[in-house]
Amino acid sequence: MRITQQMMSNNLIQNMSDGYGKIEDLQNQLSSGKKITLPSQNPTVAMMGIAYRTDVNHIEQYQNNVSTAQSWINSSDSALSQVNSILQNIRDLVSEASTDTYTSDQRAAIGQQVDQYTKQLVTLGNTQVGGQYIFSGSNSANPLLTQDSAGNVTPNSTALSNPNFSLDLSDGLRMSVNVDPNTVFTSTMFQNLNGLKDALNNPSSTGVDIGTYLGKIDTTLDSVNDAQANLGARSDRVTMISNRLDDQKTTATQIMANNEDVDYPTAIVNLNQQQNVYTASLSVGARIIQQSLVNFLQ
């Protein structure tokens, strides 16, 4: 087959265009930090990238849930610590008031303190985190406790019937992250506190009458301690889950980076090589392209 000057010129231009396109691809890789900027450049890398990114997003959602769980558990534990402190203070007051050396006026003053402590317990029972009531079970949009003008406290019946607030913390793992409202902020506890307040305000009450509330308070304190112990166990488990998710995210992110991110040293070497090839092709092309009549006339 006869090779014409035009064919040589066309091949030269095509090869130079291809080489320049490779230079552009390498420059795009270095500027973007990615192996590809369009799925068509490497469909396999693009498809794997979607799968790996889905894995990372999946793990990040679990991490968000774990963060919420830790916030609920820590806030619940803090509230229960205050409940424990309040009940212990009430117990100390009851122990003092149960002696017959106390006058009715002194007992009435303690009754006022018990009333204020009761109001604070209602406030703690309605603790919120992120606009959600953490002791209301799955009915977290509504407060657990309401108190009328007479001081009577009524728990939210819907919360008591649906006591668990659960979150997905990992594949196949759904955990309750709240305190069961039936175990701490019970109607029995508030009835006992109101009964104690009435006994303290009643001049005819004896030390024995008031002393009967010590056992009731101790029972409530045991329930609070049990709830805190349960929270502590769940807190440890959530911490372990969080650590495992951190490891999984590190691994998934590394795999995604290996698939998508450009290897800068290799890309720079390839760019230099391609630029040398392109420069050489320009030099060779200038020699093989046929000179015009004007060049001879010169």
Secondary structure, DSSP 8 states (H G I E B T S, - for coil): ----HHHHHHHHHHHHHHHHHHHHHHHHHHHHSBS-SSGGG-HHHHHHHHHHHHHHHHHHHHHHHHHHHHHHHHHHHHHHHHHHHHHHHHHHHHHHHTSTTS-HHHHHHHHHHHHHHHHHHHHHHT-EETTEETTSTT-TTS-SEEE-TT--EEE-HHHHHS---EEEEETTEEEE-S--TTTSS-HHHHHHHHHHHHHHH-TT--HHHHHTHHHHHHHHHHHHHHHHHHHHHHHHHHHHHHHHHHHHHHHHHHHHHHHHB--HHHHHHHHHHHHHHHHHHHHHHHHHS---HHHHH-
